[in-house]
Amino acid sequence: MEDQPELLRPEHLAPRLRWERLFEFLPPWPQAPAQQGRKPCDRSALLKAAIYQRLTRRRFLQDLRRHLLESPALLSALGFDPYQEPPSLERLSSFLSDTPHGVLENIRIQLTRNLLQSGALPARHLGFDSCPIASWVRENNLKTCLRSSRFDKTAPPKGDPEARLGLCIHYPFPNKSEAHYFWGYRNHTLADLEAELPLWEITHPNSVAEVTTAIPLLSTAVTTLGLHPESVCCDSEYDAESILRYILQDLKAKAYVPRNPRRTQDPSAFRRQGDKVFCPANLSMYRSGRMTVKGNTYLQYRCPLHYGTRRDLLFCPATHPKFSRQKGCNYLCRLTSTLRDQIPYGTEEFQSHYNRRTAVERIFSRLLSLTLQEPSVRGLRSVRNHCTIAHIAVLLVALAAQSLGHGDKARFISNLVPEVLRAPAPGSNPKK
């Protein structure tokens, strides 16, 4: 019996044309070596399905699979056989959990290099920040009742043993903050503040501090991508000597990092006059000698009431709380020159460059719309792959818009495909 001709071919359907034009700019998946066992699923098609899931804001894999069952044309556009069922939930889930993160990272790097070569990423002014990612565990659901302590950092959740306890701060009202604990990870992102696109990213558990991640994030991106930034901007959380030294001396760039009030002493509370220091009670403090910490030398001054230079007073005249809680006030007078002297704090130049930092917040806003903060998987590798795929989706949309002559729509992650990448008319040039 002869095969019957197909009455309707997948390439005749309009949705196929739109998404295929987007995936034309996706770097190819590396060729996998032959292996025994059941027939493997096309990893490139699985990546396209994951990107499609992010761009259409479907958080759960069962929603994606149900949608693929109803759209054979979309199956063909993603690289699957339109006459077969889409991959099972186990296949879709194992793609996130079993895929080595380095493979997805290489695809993200290739997309970034293509954007750099096209001129869409000037990479002159950089900024970095982090975004909290709560793990999908019971401990983060305040509606559940647990027998043990919910936020005991010595007892990670059984549902995700690699998650760590972190702190997230919200500002529901002006000048009022609220903090709450959560189990999960943080996505650290280096961004181009002019193009408002991510350049590099890495995901770590909450136990890895932001300060310790900044230099590896910068150095890896600069070395791999060959960047020569003019300035680096970030918030006061990254106000550390090591970070400022790397930006100013190693990168030869300008640093626009505000002072962290938690790491500086209040200059209005202490008054210096020659070689003497007066405490908030206007008493001459006791000089206890020099001390060197991390290569920096300080003169240390202590409370004169606790260290015997003023025996005529029993209590602090200024009723300072440190008098009873500890051995009075302590003041460190730095003798070693600091790198902060090279930063123009309070000037119009500093403020204008620091205002660019809000571009990082807008980048995270677009990533959050791609379910970056709502992973449906657990484990460090799965969450890392989840975050990297969200970054790949943002970069892929930007590269497609730039290559197709829509550079002004490089950040249109929500409506680039339905509005720009429409099916071309017969005989027209798809690049126009």
C-alpha positions as CSV (number, residue, x, y, z in Angstrom):
1,M,0.0,0.0,0.0
2,E,1.5,3.3,-1.0
3,D,1.9,6.1,1.5
4,Q,-0.7,8.8,1.4
5,P,0.5,12.4,0.7
6,E,0.4,14.8,3.7
7,L,-2.7,17.0,3.5
8,L,-1.2,19.7,5.7
9,R,2.5,20.3,6.1
10,P,3.9,22.0,9.3
11,E,5.8,24.6,7.3
12,H,2.5,25.9,6.0
13,L,1.4,27.0,9.4
14,A,2.1,30.6,10.4
15,P,3.3,30.1,14.1
16,R,6.2,27.9,12.7
17,L,7.6,30.8,10.7
18,R,7.7,33.3,13.5
19,W,9.5,31.2,16.1
20,E,11.9,29.7,13.6
21,R,13.1,33.2,12.7
22,L,14.0,33.7,16.4
23,F,15.8,30.4,16.8
24,E,17.9,31.0,13.6
25,F,20.2,33.1,15.8
26,L,20.6,30.4,18.5
27,P,24.1,28.9,18.5
28,P,24.1,25.2,17.7
29,W,24.2,22.6,20.4
30,P,27.5,20.7,20.6
31,Q,27.5,17.3,18.9
32,A,27.1,14.5,21.5
33,P,29.0,11.2,21.1
34,A,27.1,8.1,20.2
35,Q,25.8,6.1,23.1
36,Q,23.8,3.0,23.8
37,G,20.3,2.9,25.3
38,R,17.0,4.5,24.4
39,K,16.9,7.0,21.6
40,P,18.1,10.3,22.9
41,C,16.0,13.5,22.5
42,D,17.4,16.4,20.5
43,R,19.0,18.6,23.1
44,S,18.9,21.6,20.8
45,A,15.1,21.2,20.6
46,L,14.8,20.8,24.3
47,L,16.7,24.1,24.8
48,K,14.4,25.8,22.3
49,A,11.4,24.5,24.2
50,A,12.9,25.8,27.5
51,I,13.5,29.3,25.9
52,Y,9.9,29.2,24.5
53,Q,8.7,28.4,28.1
54,R,10.5,31.5,29.4
55,L,9.3,33.8,26.7
56,T,5.7,32.7,27.1
57,R,5.9,32.8,30.9
58,R,4.9,29.2,31.6
59,R,6.4,28.3,35.0
60,F,5.6,24.6,35.1
61,L,6.7,22.0,32.7
62,Q,3.3,20.3,32.6
63,D,1.9,23.6,31.2
64,L,4.5,23.6,28.5
65,R,3.9,20.0,27.5
66,R,0.2,20.5,27.4
67,H,0.7,23.5,25.1
68,L,3.0,21.5,22.8
69,L,0.4,18.7,22.5
70,E,-2.1,21.2,21.2
71,S,0.3,22.8,18.6
72,P,2.0,20.5,16.1
73,A,3.3,23.5,14.2
74,L,5.1,24.8,17.3
75,L,6.6,21.3,17.8
76,S,8.1,21.5,14.3
77,A,9.4,25.0,14.9
78,L,11.2,23.9,18.0
79,G,12.8,20.9,16.2
80,F,10.6,18.0,17.3
81,D,8.6,15.7,15.1
82,P,5.2,17.2,14.7
83,Y,3.6,13.8,14.2
84,Q,4.9,12.4,17.5
85,E,4.1,13.3,21.0
86,P,6.3,15.9,22.7
87,P,8.9,14.8,25.2
88,S,7.6,13.5,28.5
89,L,7.8,15.5,31.7
90,E,10.7,13.3,32.8
91,R,12.7,14.2,29.7
92,L,11.9,17.9,30.1
93,S,12.9,17.9,33.8
94,S,16.0,15.8,33.3
95,F,17.2,18.4,30.7
96,L,17.5,21.0,33.5
97,S,18.9,18.6,36.1
98,D,21.4,16.5,33.9
99,T,22.7,19.1,31.4
100,P,26.2,20.3,32.4
101,H,26.0,23.9,33.1
102,G,29.1,24.6,31.0
103,V,27.2,23.7,27.8
104,L,24.5,26.3,28.4
105,E,27.2,28.8,29.6
106,N,29.1,28.4,26.3
107,I,25.9,29.2,24.4
108,R,25.3,32.3,26.5
109,I,28.9,33.4,26.0
110,Q,28.5,33.0,22.2
111,L,25.4,35.1,22.1
112,T,27.1,37.8,24.1
113,R,30.1,37.8,21.7
114,N,27.8,38.1,18.8
115,L,26.1,41.1,20.4
116,L,29.5,42.6,21.1
117,Q,30.6,42.2,17.5
118,S,27.3,43.7,16.2
119,G,27.8,46.8,18.4
120,A,24.7,46.2,20.4
121,L,26.8,46.0,23.6
122,P,29.2,48.9,24.0
123,A,30.5,47.5,27.3
124,R,31.9,50.8,28.4
125,H,30.0,51.3,31.6
126,L,29.4,48.2,33.7
127,G,27.3,47.4,36.8
128,F,26.5,44.4,38.8
129,D,24.0,43.3,41.4
130,S,22.3,40.1,42.6
131,C,18.8,38.8,42.7
132,P,17.3,36.4,45.3
133,I,15.8,33.1,44.1
134,A,13.7,31.3,46.6
135,S,13.8,27.5,46.3
136,W,10.6,25.4,45.8
137,V,10.5,23.9,49.3
138,R,8.0,23.8,52.1
139,E,10.1,26.0,54.4
140,N,9.5,29.0,52.1
141,N,5.7,28.5,52.2
142,L,4.5,30.3,55.3
143,K,1.1,28.6,55.0
144,T,2.6,25.2,55.9
145,C,3.1,24.0,59.4
146,L,6.5,22.4,60.3
147,R,7.5,20.4,63.3
148,S,11.0,21.9,63.5
149,S,12.3,25.5,63.2
150,R,11.6,26.9,59.7
151,F,14.7,29.0,59.4
152,D,17.4,27.1,61.2
153,K,20.6,27.6,59.1
154,T,22.1,24.4,60.5
155,A,19.3,22.3,59.1
156,P,18.9,22.8,55.3
157,P,15.5,21.7,53.8
158,K,15.2,18.1,52.8
159,G,13.6,19.1,49.6
160,D,16.7,21.0,48.5
161,P,19.7,20.3,50.6
162,E,21.9,22.6,48.5
163,A,19.8,25.7,49.3
164,R,21.1,28.0,52.0
165,L,19.4,30.6,54.2
166,G,19.4,34.1,53.0
167,L,17.8,37.5,53.7
168,C,15.6,39.5,51.4
169,I,14.8,43.2,52.0
170,H,11.7,44.9,50.7
171,Y,10.7,48.6,50.8
172,P,6.8,48.6,51.0
173,F,6.7,52.3,52.1
174,P,9.2,55.2,51.7
175,N,12.0,55.1,54.2
176,K,10.6,51.8,55.6
177,S,12.2,48.4,55.0
178,E,11.0,44.9,55.8
179,A,13.2,41.8,55.9
180,H,12.4,38.2,55.7
181,Y,14.4,35.0,55.5
182,F,14.2,32.4,52.8
183,W,16.0,29.3,51.6
184,G,17.5,29.5,48.1
185,Y,20.1,31.0,45.9
186,R,21.2,34.3,44.4
187,N,21.8,35.1,40.7
188,H,24.8,37.5,40.4
189,T,24.7,39.5,37.1
190,L,27.2,41.8,35.4
191,A,25.3,44.2,33.0
192,D,26.0,46.7,30.3
193,L,24.4,49.9,31.7
194,E,24.1,51.6,28.3
195,A,22.5,48.7,26.4
196,E,20.6,47.4,29.6
197,L,21.6,43.8,28.7
198,P,23.4,41.2,30.8
199,L,27.0,40.4,30.1
200,W,27.8,37.7,32.6
201,E,25.9,35.7,35.3
202,I,26.5,33.1,37.9
203,T,24.2,31.5,40.5
204,H,25.4,30.6,44.0
205,P,23.7,29.5,47.2
206,N,22.8,32.2,49.7
207,S,25.8,31.3,51.8
208,V,28.1,32.9,49.2
209,A,28.4,36.6,49.9
210,E,27.9,39.3,47.2
211,V,31.3,40.9,48.1
212,T,33.2,37.6,47.5
213,T,31.4,37.1,44.1
214,A,32.1,40.6,42.6
215,I,35.8,40.2,41.7
216,P,35.5,36.7,40.1
217,L,32.4,37.9,38.2
218,L,34.3,40.9,36.8
219,S,37.6,39.2,36.1
220,T,36.0,36.2,34.3
221,A,33.9,38.4,32.1
222,V,36.7,40.8,31.3
223,T,39.1,38.0,30.4
224,T,36.7,35.8,28.5
225,L,35.0,38.6,26.5
226,G,38.0,40.9,26.2
227,L,36.2,43.9,27.8
228,H,37.9,47.3,28.5
229,P,35.4,49.1,30.7
230,E,35.6,52.8,31.4
231,S,33.6,52.7,34.7
232,V,32.0,50.2,37.1
233,C,29.0,51.1,39.2
234,C,27.3,49.2,42.0
235,D,25.5,49.9,45.3
236,S,27.1,50.3,48.7
237,E,27.0,46.6,49.4
238,Y,30.1,46.2,47.3
239,D,32.1,49.0,49.1
240,A,35.2,46.9,49.9
241,E,38.9,47.7,49.5
242,S,39.5,44.6,47.4
243,I,36.8,45.5,44.9
244,L,37.8,49.1,44.6
245,R,41.5,48.1,44.2
246,Y,40.6,45.7,41.4
247,I,38.5,48.3,39.5
248,L,40.9,51.2,39.9
249,Q,44.3,49.5,39.6
250,D,43.7,46.3,37.7
251,L,41.0,47.4,35.3
252,K,42.2,51.0,35.1
253,A,38.5,52.1,35.3
254,K,36.6,54.5,37.4
255,A,34.6,53.2,40.4
256,Y,31.3,54.7,41.3
257,V,30.5,52.9,44.5
258,P,29.0,54.9,47.4
259,R,30.3,54.5,50.9
260,N,28.7,51.8,53.0
261,P,27.6,53.4,56.3
262,R,28.0,50.2,58.2
263,R,31.7,50.1,57.3
264,T,32.5,53.7,58.2
265,Q,32.6,55.6,61.4
266,D,30.4,58.5,62.0
267,P,32.6,61.6,61.6
268,S,30.2,63.9,63.4
269,A,30.5,61.8,66.6
270,F,34.2,62.2,67.0
271,R,36.4,65.4,66.7
272,R,40.0,65.4,65.9
273,Q,42.4,68.2,67.1
274,G,46.0,67.6,66.3
275,D,47.0,64.2,67.7
276,K,44.0,64.1,70.0
277,V,40.5,62.7,69.4
278,F,37.4,63.8,71.4
279,C,34.5,61.4,71.9
280,P,30.8,62.4,71.7
281,A,31.0,63.5,75.4
282,N,33.8,65.9,74.4
283,L,36.4,64.0,76.4
284,S,39.9,63.4,75.2
285,M,40.2,59.7,74.3
286,Y,42.9,57.3,75.5
287,R,45.4,56.4,72.7
288,S,46.2,52.7,73.0
289,G,48.7,52.3,70.1
290,R,48.8,51.2,66.5
291,M,47.2,48.2,64.9
292,T,47.5,46.7,61.3
293,V,44.6,44.9,59.8
294,K,44.8,43.5,56.2
295,G,47.7,45.8,55.4
296,N,46.1,48.9,56.7
297,T,47.6,50.7,59.8
298,Y,45.4,52.5,62.3
299,L,45.8,54.5,65.5
300,Q,43.4,53.2,68.1
301,Y,41.6,55.5,70.6
302,R,39.5,54.2,73.4
303,C,37.1,55.5,76.1
304,P,39.0,57.5,78.8
305,L,36.6,56.4,81.5
306,H,37.2,52.7,81.1
307,Y,41.0,53.0,80.6
308,G,41.7,55.2,83.5
309,T,42.7,58.6,82.2
310,R,39.5,60.2,83.7
311,R,38.8,59.0,87.2
312,D,36.6,62.0,88.2
313,L,33.6,60.6,86.3
314,L,31.7,57.4,87.0
315,F,29.4,57.5,84.0
316,C,29.5,58.8,80.5
317,P,28.3,62.4,80.3
318,A,26.7,61.8,76.9
319,T,25.0,58.6,78.2
320,H,26.3,56.7,75.2
321,P,24.9,53.2,75.0
322,K,28.3,51.7,74.4
323,F,29.5,52.7,77.8
324,S,27.4,50.0,79.5
325,R,27.2,47.4,76.7
326,Q,30.9,47.4,76.0
327,K,34.0,49.2,77.1
328,G,32.9,52.6,75.8
329,C,33.6,54.1,72.4
330,N,36.4,52.9,70.1
331,Y,37.8,55.1,67.3
332,L,40.3,54.0,64.6
333,C,42.3,56.7,62.9
334,R,43.6,55.4,59.6
335,L,47.2,56.1,58.7
336,T,47.4,54.2,55.4
337,S,46.1,56.0,52.4
338,T,42.8,54.7,51.1
339,L,41.6,54.1,47.6
340,R,38.4,55.9,48.4
341,D,40.3,59.2,48.1
342,Q,40.2,58.7,44.3
343,I,36.4,58.4,44.2
344,P,34.6,61.8,43.7
345,Y,31.9,61.3,46.4
346,G,29.2,64.0,46.4
347,T,30.1,65.5,43.0
348,E,27.7,65.8,40.0
349,E,29.9,63.4,38.1
350,F,29.5,60.7,40.7
351,Q,25.8,61.2,41.0
352,S,25.2,61.1,37.2
353,H,27.1,57.9,36.8
354,Y,25.6,56.3,39.9
355,N,22.1,57.0,38.5
356,R,22.9,54.6,35.7
357,R,22.8,51.7,38.2
358,T,19.1,51.6,37.9
359,A,19.6,49.9,34.5
360,V,20.5,46.7,36.5
361,E,17.1,46.9,38.2
362,R,15.4,47.1,34.8
363,I,17.4,44.1,33.6
364,F,16.3,42.1,36.6
365,S,12.7,43.2,36.0
366,R,12.8,41.7,32.5
367,L,14.4,38.5,33.8
368,L,11.8,38.2,36.5
369,S,9.1,38.4,33.9
370,L,10.8,35.3,32.4
371,T,10.2,33.4,35.7
372,L,13.7,33.8,36.9
373,Q,12.6,34.0,40.5
374,E,10.1,31.2,40.2
375,P,12.1,28.0,39.5
376,S,10.0,24.8,39.4
377,V,13.2,22.7,39.9
378,R,15.5,22.1,42.9
379,G,19.2,21.7,43.3
380,L,22.1,24.0,42.5
381,R,22.7,22.6,38.9
382,S,19.0,22.8,38.0
383,V,18.6,26.3,39.3
384,R,21.8,27.4,37.6
385,N,20.5,26.0,34.3
386,H,17.1,27.6,34.9
387,C,18.8,31.1,35.4
388,T,21.1,30.7,32.5
389,I,18.3,29.8,30.1
390,A,16.5,33.0,31.2
391,H,19.6,35.0,30.3
392,I,19.9,33.1,27.0
393,A,16.3,34.1,26.2
394,V,17.0,37.8,26.8
395,L,20.2,37.7,24.8
396,L,18.6,35.8,21.9
397,V,15.8,38.3,21.6
398,A,18.3,41.1,21.6
399,L,20.5,39.5,18.9
400,A,17.5,38.7,16.7
401,A,16.2,42.3,16.9
402,Q,19.7,43.7,16.2
403,S,20.3,41.3,13.2
404,L,16.9,42.0,11.7
405,G,17.2,45.7,11.8
406,H,15.2,46.4,14.9
407,G,17.9,47.5,17.3
408,D,15.5,49.8,19.1
409,K,13.5,46.7,20.1
410,A,16.4,44.7,21.6
411,R,14.7,44.6,25.0
412,F,11.2,43.7,23.7
413,I,11.2,40.3,25.3
414,S,7.5,40.1,25.6
415,N,6.3,41.1,22.2
416,L,9.2,40.9,19.7
417,V,8.0,37.6,18.2
418,P,4.3,38.5,17.7
419,E,5.0,42.0,16.6
420,V,8.3,42.0,14.7
421,L,9.1,38.4,13.7
422,R,5.9,37.9,11.7
423,A,5.7,35.4,8.8
424,P,7.2,37.0,5.7
425,A,5.2,37.4,2.6
426,P,5.9,35.0,-0.3
427,G,9.0,36.0,-2.2
428,S,10.1,38.6,0.3
429,N,13.5,38.8,2.0
430,P,13.2,37.6,5.6
431,K,16.1,39.8,6.7
432,K,14.3,43.0,5.9
